[in-house]
Amino acid sequence: MNPEQQYIGEALAHLEIHEVKGAYVNFENEDYYKISNSNNLRPFFMSIVSNSNHWMFISSNGALTAGRKDSESSLFPYYNDDKITESLEVT
């Protein structure tokens, strides 16, 4: 058995990692930026802002916290970015 090959049951697993690429695309006369194979990116953190006093911090893996005014008024626990990213399974 080749150590480079991995199997799932009897089937050979295809574990190719595709390069992450970005390119501008035009779809229905609108310009967009497309990131191909974005699932291969490391998780990154975003701050979502609003024109009112709402706030949201979200990790690209889906974990998040949000609230209104300050940390005392949060809808989800108010943590730092690494703890939010690690809390994917509970948000």
Backbone as ProteinMPNN parsed JSONL, in Angstrom:
{"seq_chain_A": "MNPEQQYIGEALAHLEIHEVKGAYVNFENEDYYKISNSNNLRPFFMSIVSNSNHWMFISSNGALTAGRKDSESSLFPYYNDDKITESLEVT", "coords_chain_A": {"N_chain_A": [[0.848, -1.186, 0.0], [0.572, 2.164, -0.866], [1.917, 4.812, 0.982], [1.121, 7.391, 0.432], [-1.441, 7.227, -0.471], [-4.761, 7.295, 0.677], [-7.538, 5.686, 2.175], [-11.085, 5.51, 2.339], [-12.966, 3.407, 3.856], [-13.355, 0.991, 1.446], [-12.863, 2.605, -0.683], [-10.747, 4.726, -2.571], [-9.545, 7.709, -1.269], [-9.886, 11.012, -2.393], [-7.916, 13.495, -1.852], [-7.104, 16.016, -2.732], [-5.652, 19.215, -2.578], [-6.746, 22.181, -3.63], [-5.562, 25.144, -5.206], [-6.084, 28.359, -3.823], [-7.706, 30.918, -5.457], [-8.257, 34.186, -6.757], [-10.461, 36.215, -8.672], [-11.88, 38.662, -10.86], [-15.24, 38.583, -11.893], [-17.963, 38.715, -14.218], [-21.352, 38.725, -13.786], [-24.547, 38.512, -14.897], [-24.44, 41.202, -15.781], [-23.247, 42.449, -13.614], [-20.41, 43.236, -11.661], [-18.268, 41.111, -9.837], [-16.163, 39.787, -7.23], [-14.628, 36.785, -7.254], [-13.702, 34.118, -5.2], [-12.099, 31.283, -5.616], [-12.093, 27.966, -4.333], [-12.234, 28.657, -1.626], [-12.665, 27.3, 0.7], [-10.255, 26.258, 1.42], [-8.858, 28.214, 2.707], [-7.361, 29.548, 5.685], [-9.268, 30.096, 8.694], [-10.657, 33.38, 9.008], [-11.225, 36.616, 10.504], [-13.967, 38.85, 10.882], [-15.367, 42.112, 11.227], [-18.55, 43.262, 11.427], [-20.344, 46.052, 10.595], [-22.869, 48.49, 11.427], [-25.282, 51.102, 10.733], [-26.498, 51.803, 13.018], [-26.609, 51.117, 16.537], [-25.822, 48.44, 16.59], [-23.745, 45.505, 16.59], [-21.477, 43.076, 15.218], [-19.301, 40.369, 15.353], [-17.665, 38.059, 13.428], [-16.457, 34.871, 12.486], [-14.9, 33.434, 9.619], [-15.533, 30.777, 9.511], [-18.074, 30.579, 10.465], [-18.682, 30.875, 13.172], [-19.8, 33.187, 15.666], [-20.415, 36.37, 17.332], [-22.701, 38.743, 18.591], [-24.464, 41.844, 19.158], [-25.926, 44.664, 20.882], [-25.227, 48.021, 21.455], [-23.147, 47.581, 23.776], [-20.776, 45.218, 25.278], [-22.185, 44.122, 27.378], [-24.734, 43.899, 26.453], [-24.841, 41.813, 24.679], [-25.912, 39.315, 22.314], [-24.86, 36.82, 22.011], [-22.183, 35.118, 23.698], [-19.608, 37.426, 24.522], [-16.549, 37.325, 23.31], [-12.948, 37.156, 22.709], [-11.296, 37.211, 19.454], [-9.985, 34.704, 18.781], [-11.208, 32.857, 20.491], [-13.863, 33.046, 19.657], [-13.647, 32.067, 17.012], [-12.934, 29.424, 17.595], [-15.299, 28.513, 18.683], [-17.12, 27.374, 16.928], [-18.743, 25.028, 16.964], [-20.703, 25.574, 18.843], [-22.192, 27.823, 18.235]], "CA_chain_A": [[0.0, 0.0, 0.0], [1.31, 3.417, -0.984], [1.582, 5.672, 2.123], [0.514, 8.632, -0.052], [-2.849, 6.973, -0.746], [-5.607, 7.065, 1.846], [-8.801, 5.075, 1.813], [-12.267, 5.621, 3.191], [-13.514, 2.081, 3.605], [-12.674, 0.377, 0.308], [-12.707, 3.6, -1.74], [-9.596, 5.616, -2.514], [-9.937, 9.088, -0.959], [-9.272, 12.05, -3.23], [-7.645, 14.56, -0.89], [-6.352, 17.057, -3.407], [-5.849, 20.571, -2.084], [-6.718, 23.08, -4.772], [-5.049, 26.481, -4.934], [-7.051, 29.438, -3.654], [-7.486, 31.928, -6.493], [-9.243, 35.257, -6.833], [-10.585, 36.817, -10.005], [-13.106, 39.404, -11.108], [-16.157, 37.94, -12.842], [-19.165, 39.485, -14.517], [-22.522, 37.858, -13.75], [-25.767, 39.289, -15.148], [-24.023, 42.604, -15.904], [-22.737, 42.949, -12.33], [-19.045, 42.79, -11.403], [-18.056, 40.475, -8.542], [-14.848, 39.179, -7.022], [-14.844, 35.382, -6.931], [-12.583, 33.417, -4.578], [-12.248, 29.845, -5.844], [-11.516, 27.075, -3.316], [-12.122, 29.422, -0.381], [-12.677, 26.361, 1.823], [-8.866, 25.947, 1.769], [-8.287, 29.334, 3.463], [-7.435, 29.492, 7.145], [-10.342, 30.98, 9.147], [-10.304, 34.781, 9.239], [-12.173, 37.295, 11.382], [-14.571, 40.046, 10.296], [-16.228, 42.981, 12.03], [-19.672, 43.731, 10.624], [-20.803, 47.308, 11.189], [-24.181, 48.975, 11.009], [-25.432, 52.543, 10.948], [-27.114, 51.99, 14.338], [-25.69, 50.679, 17.592], [-25.671, 46.994, 16.552], [-22.409, 45.076, 16.204], [-21.309, 41.641, 15.019], [-17.981, 39.851, 15.042], [-17.916, 36.736, 12.867], [-15.34, 34.154, 11.888], [-15.263, 32.898, 8.309], [-16.05, 29.422, 9.658], [-19.469, 30.662, 10.877], [-18.828, 31.224, 14.579], [-20.046, 34.628, 15.756], [-21.026, 37.025, 18.471], [-23.401, 39.947, 18.136], [-25.175, 42.518, 20.22], [-26.357, 46.041, 20.722], [-24.564, 48.993, 22.331], [-21.881, 47.193, 24.393], [-20.641, 43.784, 25.537], [-23.217, 43.704, 28.343], [-25.98, 43.699, 25.705], [-24.579, 40.885, 23.573], [-26.845, 38.208, 22.109], [-24.029, 35.644, 22.184], [-21.063, 35.505, 24.566], [-18.642, 38.381, 23.976], [-15.205, 36.785, 23.498], [-11.957, 37.649, 21.756], [-11.433, 36.581, 18.129], [-9.608, 33.293, 18.71], [-12.219, 32.054, 21.184], [-15.032, 33.009, 18.782], [-13.333, 31.146, 15.915], [-12.945, 28.061, 18.13], [-16.631, 28.154, 19.182], [-17.956, 27.017, 15.791], [-19.688, 23.963, 17.284], [-21.728, 25.992, 19.792], [-22.947, 29.004, 17.798]], "C_chain_A": [[0.883, 1.235, 0.0], [0.941, 4.314, 0.195], [0.95, 7.002, 1.71], [-0.978, 8.465, -0.317], [-3.587, 6.706, 0.555], [-6.955, 6.557, 1.373], [-9.876, 5.408, 2.835], [-13.046, 4.344, 2.924], [-12.698, 1.432, 2.506], [-12.346, 1.383, -0.788], [-11.47, 4.469, -1.507], [-10.08, 7.048, -2.289], [-9.183, 10.049, -1.87], [-9.11, 13.295, -2.366], [-6.8, 15.666, -1.5], [-6.679, 18.413, -2.787], [-5.671, 21.506, -3.275], [-6.278, 24.47, -4.34], [-6.195, 27.481, -4.8], [-6.717, 30.524, -4.664], [-8.6, 32.958, -6.434], [-9.264, 35.857, -8.223], [-11.89, 37.606, -10.068], [-13.943, 38.66, -12.133], [-17.343, 38.876, -13.069], [-20.322, 38.5, -14.597], [-23.758, 38.736, -13.85], [-25.484, 40.793, -15.097], [-23.621, 43.246, -14.581], [-21.328, 42.399, -12.15], [-18.928, 42.264, -9.977], [-16.612, 40.025, -8.455], [-15.086, 37.769, -6.512], [-13.571, 34.803, -6.329], [-12.85, 31.927, -4.726], [-11.507, 29.069, -4.768], [-11.313, 27.789, -1.978], [-12.155, 28.514, 0.849], [-11.26, 25.951, 2.236], [-8.174, 27.1, 2.492], [-8.324, 29.032, 4.958], [-8.581, 30.396, 7.575], [-9.83, 32.4, 9.373], [-11.474, 35.46, 9.937], [-12.669, 38.572, 10.732], [-15.37, 40.81, 11.347], [-17.303, 43.524, 11.102], [-20.234, 44.965, 11.321], [-22.184, 47.666, 10.671], [-24.247, 50.477, 11.26], [-26.191, 52.834, 12.246], [-26.139, 51.462, 15.383], [-25.622, 49.151, 17.698], [-24.247, 46.648, 16.123], [-22.399, 43.558, 16.044], [-19.849, 41.364, 14.692], [-18.195, 38.416, 14.598], [-16.637, 36.155, 12.286], [-15.801, 33.58, 10.558], [-15.761, 31.46, 8.395], [-17.486, 29.401, 10.18], [-19.691, 30.998, 12.336], [-18.974, 32.738, 14.714], [-20.441, 35.07, 17.148], [-21.642, 38.312, 17.954], [-24.111, 40.574, 19.311], [-25.565, 43.927, 19.853], [-25.7, 46.883, 21.798], [-23.204, 48.532, 22.825], [-21.872, 45.696, 24.688], [-21.671, 43.264, 26.536], [-24.542, 43.388, 27.656], [-25.795, 42.714, 24.554], [-25.623, 39.779, 23.52], [-26.159, 36.865, 22.311], [-22.865, 36.061, 23.071], [-20.046, 36.391, 23.841], [-17.247, 37.879, 24.318], [-14.242, 37.451, 22.531], [-11.996, 36.786, 20.494], [-11.05, 35.105, 18.1], [-10.624, 32.393, 19.399], [-13.503, 31.97, 20.355], [-14.811, 32.015, 17.65], [-13.387, 29.692, 16.387], [-14.337, 27.597, 18.562], [-17.608, 27.797, 18.069], [-19.051, 26.021, 16.163], [-20.832, 24.421, 18.194], [-22.482, 27.261, 19.407], [-23.768, 28.682, 16.589]], "O_chain_A": [[1.831, 1.332, 0.78], [-0.246, 4.565, 0.405], [0.319, 7.67, 2.528], [-1.707, 9.455, -0.383], [-3.099, 5.983, 1.424], [-7.449, 6.945, 0.314], [-9.607, 5.564, 4.026], [-13.707, 4.213, 1.894], [-11.477, 1.332, 2.619], [-11.625, 1.052, -1.729], [-11.192, 4.888, -0.383], [-10.926, 7.543, -3.033], [-7.98, 9.902, -2.084], [-10.058, 14.056, -2.176], [-5.888, 16.189, -0.859], [-7.839, 18.717, -2.508], [-4.587, 21.607, -3.849], [-6.588, 24.914, -3.235], [-7.154, 27.449, -5.571], [-5.583, 30.997, -4.723], [-9.742, 32.64, -6.102], [-8.228, 35.992, -8.874], [-12.874, 37.26, -9.414], [-13.417, 38.163, -13.129], [-17.674, 39.708, -12.225], [-20.283, 37.552, -15.38], [-23.992, 39.595, -13.001], [-26.205, 41.55, -14.447], [-23.658, 44.47, -14.453], [-21.073, 41.232, -12.449], [-19.419, 42.881, -9.032], [-15.923, 39.896, -9.467], [-15.682, 37.582, -5.451], [-12.484, 34.976, -6.881], [-13.715, 31.372, -4.048], [-10.422, 29.465, -4.342], [-10.327, 27.544, -1.284], [-11.717, 28.919, 1.926], [-11.081, 25.355, 3.298], [-7.006, 26.971, 2.859], [-9.222, 28.337, 5.434], [-8.857, 31.382, 6.891], [-8.719, 32.601, 9.863], [-12.586, 34.931, 9.955], [-11.897, 39.298, 10.105], [-15.972, 40.216, 12.242], [-16.995, 44.175, 10.104], [-20.56, 44.918, 12.507], [-22.609, 47.202, 9.612], [-23.377, 51.048, 11.917], [-26.492, 53.991, 12.538], [-24.942, 51.376, 15.112], [-25.389, 48.623, 18.785], [-23.615, 47.403, 15.384], [-23.203, 42.85, 16.65], [-19.244, 42.041, 13.86], [-18.833, 37.636, 15.304], [-15.839, 36.864, 11.673], [-16.981, 33.271, 10.394], [-16.359, 30.967, 7.439], [-18.068, 28.326, 10.327], [-20.802, 31.376, 12.708], [-18.347, 33.491, 13.969], [-20.756, 34.259, 18.019], [-21.155, 38.898, 16.987], [-24.335, 39.928, 20.334], [-25.54, 44.328, 18.689], [-25.637, 46.464, 22.953], [-22.186, 49.035, 22.349], [-22.835, 44.99, 24.388], [-21.989, 42.075, 26.529], [-25.379, 42.683, 28.219], [-26.519, 42.779, 23.561], [-26.152, 39.359, 24.549], [-26.787, 35.892, 22.727], [-22.585, 37.254, 23.185], [-19.678, 36.129, 22.696], [-16.804, 37.985, 25.462], [-14.649, 38.209, 21.651], [-12.657, 35.747, 20.472], [-11.736, 34.319, 17.447], [-10.875, 31.28, 18.938], [-14.163, 30.932, 20.351], [-15.691, 31.206, 17.356], [-13.843, 28.821, 15.645], [-14.539, 26.403, 18.785], [-18.819, 27.911, 18.26], [-20.186, 26.166, 15.709], [-21.837, 23.719, 18.306], [-23.325, 27.73, 20.171], [-24.473, 29.549, 16.073]]}, "name": "protein", "num_of_chains": 1, "seq": "MNPEQQYIGEALAHLEIHEVKGAYVNFENEDYYKISNSNNLRPFFMSIVSNSNHWMFISSNGALTAGRKDSESSLFPYYNDDKITESLEVT"}
